[in-house]
Amino acid sequence: MATLLDGKKLSQKICAALKSKIAKIERLKDKKPGLAVVLVGDHSASQIYVAKKEKTAREFGFYSEVHRLPAASEEKEILNLIKYLNESPKIHGILVQLPLPAHIQTQAILNAVSPLKDVDGFHPLNLGRLFIGDPLFIPCTPQGVMELLKEYRIEISGKSAVVIGRSLIVGKPLAHLLLGQNATVTICHSKTKNLEEVCQTADILISAMGKPHFIKNSFVKEGAVVVDVGINRFHHKIVGDVDFENVQKKASFITPVPGGVGPMTIALLLQNTFKSFERSAS
C-alpha cells in the first residue's frame, strides 16, 4: 500500500512558519503581507477555491482582499482594478482566479499584473525567468508538487518522469522544474498516442488533465510515485484524475484528492506573497 504524500500536513507546516515570521514583523513595524484575489463570474469551483484562499490567508496573519466582479464585467473594468492593486501599498500579491469568462482575454489580464506582485508566476516575464533558471516567482501548483517530493525525500535525479498536461499553469513549468532536478521528462497531452504505455515507463507519474479517475491501475508501473493534480467534481464529490483506491495498491507514494496538491498550492501562494512583502520592505 502506497505512502500518502500529505499536502495538508506539509502546507500547515509552511503556513505556521510564515505566521511566526509575520508575528515578529508586526511587533516591530505593525505591517503584514497583503494578498488580493480577483474573481470574475460565478464559477462554482473558483468560488470554493477563493474562499479557501481567503480563509487561510487571514488565519495565518495575512491581510486579504477579495474582489468579486460579475461575469458580465468588461475587460477595461478588470484592468482598472488590477492597475489600482498594482499601485496599492497594502497589496504585495495579486492573484487573478482562472478561468475567466469567455469574452475576457485571459493573457491580457495576466500581463497587466505587475511582475513584482505576480505571486502566481503567470506573467510572461516570470515564466521567462523560470525557464532561464532565475525565477522570481514559481507557479504555485508546480512548486507545491516539488516541495512534496522534497519533503518525502523522493529521488528525482535520473528518474523517468511523465507529466500529463501541457498548460502554462501546471504542465510546462512542472516539466521544467523536474528537468532542473535531472529527471528525464516526457510531457503527454490529448494527442499523445499509446498514453497508457507511456505512463507505464514513469518512475514519477504526474497527472494534470482534469478527467476524473482516468488514470487506472494499468497505467502505473509497480512502485511508481503518483502525483494527482486533478480536481474534478464527480457524483457530488471532489476527486482527482487518478483511480486512487486501486492505484494506491501499486504505487509507492501517492497524493490524495483532496488533501494532496491543493493545500500546497495555497501555502505556496502565501509563501510567494510573503517573499514579495519582504522585497518591498527591504
N, C-alpha and C positions, 0 to 999 in steps of 0.2 A: 504493500500500500504506500502511495506517494506521501512524502512530507509536504505539508501545506506551506506555501510562501505567503506568510501572513502580512498582507499590506496594511491592515488595520492596526496591528500592533506596532509595526515599524513607523507608520505615519504618526501615531501618538507619541512615539519617542522623538521624532523630528520636531513635532509641534511643541512638545513640552520644553525642548531645548530652546526653541525660539521664544517661548513665553518667558523663560528665565532671563534671556538676553534683553527682552523688551522691558521687563520689570526693572532691571538695573538702569536702563536708559531713561525710563520715565522718572526715576528718583532723582536723576541728575539734571534732566532737561525738560521734563514734562512733555515729551513728544512720543509719538508712536507711528509705526509704518501704516500707510493708508492704501487700501485696495478698492478700486472702483470696478464694478461689473456692469456691462451694458447688455440688457436683454431686450430684444425686439420681437414682439409677437407672443403667441401663447402656446408654443411648442411644449408639450407636457413634460417630456424628459428633460428639456432645458430648464424648465421652471423648478423641477425637483433638484436638479444638479446645482442651480444657482442658489437655492435655499440652503443647501448643504454647505456651499462655499461661504455664504454669509454667516451662517451659524458657527462654523468652525473658525472663521476669521475673528469674530467677536469673542468667542470662547477663549482664544489664545492671545488676546490682548491687542489685536489689530483694530485700526479704525476702518470701518466698512461702509461703502455706499453702493446701493444697487439702483440703477436707473432703468426702469421698466417702461418701454415705449410700445405703443400699439403696432400691430402688424402692418397697418397702412401707412406708417411713418415714411416720409420722404427721405431720400439719401442725404439731402442737404441738412436736414434736422439732425441726423445721426452724426454727420461730420462736424456740425457746430458743437454738439455735445462733446465729442472727442477733443476738439480744439480747447474747450473750456477745461476738460480734465487734464490735458497736456500741460496747461498753464497753472493748474491748481497746486499750491504748495502743500496741501494736505494729502494729495494723492501721489503715491510712489509706484503703483502698479495699476495698469488698465487691462481689463480682460473683456473682449467682445465675445459673448456667448454664441457659438455656432450650433446649428445652421441659422443663417439669416433668411428672411423672406425672399422669394424668387426675384422680386423686382429690384432688389438691392445688389449692387456689385460688391461681392464679398471682399475681393482683393483691394478695391479702392478704400474700403473701410479699414482693413487691416493695415494698409500702407499709411493711413492717416495717423495711426497711433505712434507717438514718439518712440523711437527705438530704445530710449533710455527708460521708458515706462512699459515696454512691451514684455511683460513678465511671462506671457505665454510663448514667446520666442518665435512668433509667426511673421514678423516684419522681414522683408527681403534682406535688409542689412544684417539682421540677427541670424537668419538662415545661412547667409553667405559667410558670416564669421564662424558659424558652427562648422561649415564644410571646409574651411581653410585651417581649422584647428585652433581658432582663437575666439571661443564663444563668449558672448556677453550674457545671454540667457539661452538655456537649452529648453526646448519644448517639454512641458511638464510630464506628459504621459511617457514618452520615451525615457526621460530622465528617471522617472519613477520605476520603470522596468529595470533599468541598470542598477539603481540603488537596491532593489530587491535581490537581484542576482549577487550583488556585492555582500549584502547583509548575510546571506546564506552560504557565502563562500563557494559559489558555483564557478568553476573554472570556465573561462571563455576562450582564452588563447588556444589556438589550434583546433577548436571545435567547429563543427558544421552547424551553422545557424540558418534556419528557414523562417523568413518573415512573410506572412500572408497579408497583403495590403500595401499599397504604394502611395498613400496620401502624404501630403506635406505635414500633416498634424502628427502622424504616428509612423507610418511605414518607412518613408525615406530617411527621416532623421534617426530613427532607431537602427536601421541598417547601417548607417554611417557610424553611430556610436559603437555598435558591435564590431564593425571593421576596425575601428580605432583601438579595440581591445584584442585585435589579431584573430578574430573569428573569420572563417570562410563563409561568406553570406550569400544566400540566394533569396531574391525577392520574388514572390509569387503574386498573381493577380487574376482577374476574371478571364484572361485569355491564356493562362498557363495550361499547357497540356499535361495530362497524367499527374494532376495535383497530388493525388494520394501517394503515388510512387515517390514524388519529390519530397513530400513530408516525411516519408519513411527513412530518408537519409539524415534527418536532423538530430543532432545531439541536443540542440536547443530549438524548440518549435514555438513560434510566437504568432498568434492569430489576432488580426485586427480587421476582420472582414465584415462583421455585422450580420452574421447569419446564425440564428440560434441552433446550438447543438450540431453544427455542421461537421466539426472535427470528431470523427469516431475513433474507436479503439484501433481500427485497422490502419489509420493514418500515422500512428505513433510507433516509433522504434522502442523496443524494450529498454527501460531505464532512461528515457529521454526526459529533459526538463521542459515542461509545458507551461507557457505563459498565455493567459487568456485576457486579451484587451477588450474583447467584445462586450457590449452592454445592450441587451435586447429585451424587449417586452414579449413574453411568451406565456400564454394562458394565465394572464394577470400576475405574472411573476417576472422578476429581473433575472435573466440567465445570460450566460456567455456564449461564445462560439463553439466551445468545447463540450462534448458529452461527458461532463465531469464524473458522474457516477461510475462509468465504465473505464474512462481513460485513467483515472486515479489508481486503478489496479495495475496499470502497466508502466506509468511514469515513475521517475524517481522523486521529482518535485513538481508541484502543480499549484497554480493560483486559483482560489475560489472566486466565484462571482455571485453575489457581491462580496467585498471584503479583501480583494486582491489588489489589482492595479488602481481601481477607482479612488480609494483613500489616499494612495500615494500621489495621484495627480493633484489633489487638493493640497496636500502637505508641501509638495514641491512648488506649487503656485505661491504659497505663503513664504516659502524659503526664498524664492526669487524676488518677491516683494520686499522682504527684509534686506536682501542684497542691494536692491535699488535704494532703499531708505538709507542704508549705511553709506552708499556712494554719494547721495545728495547731502548728507550731513558732514562729509569729510572736506 
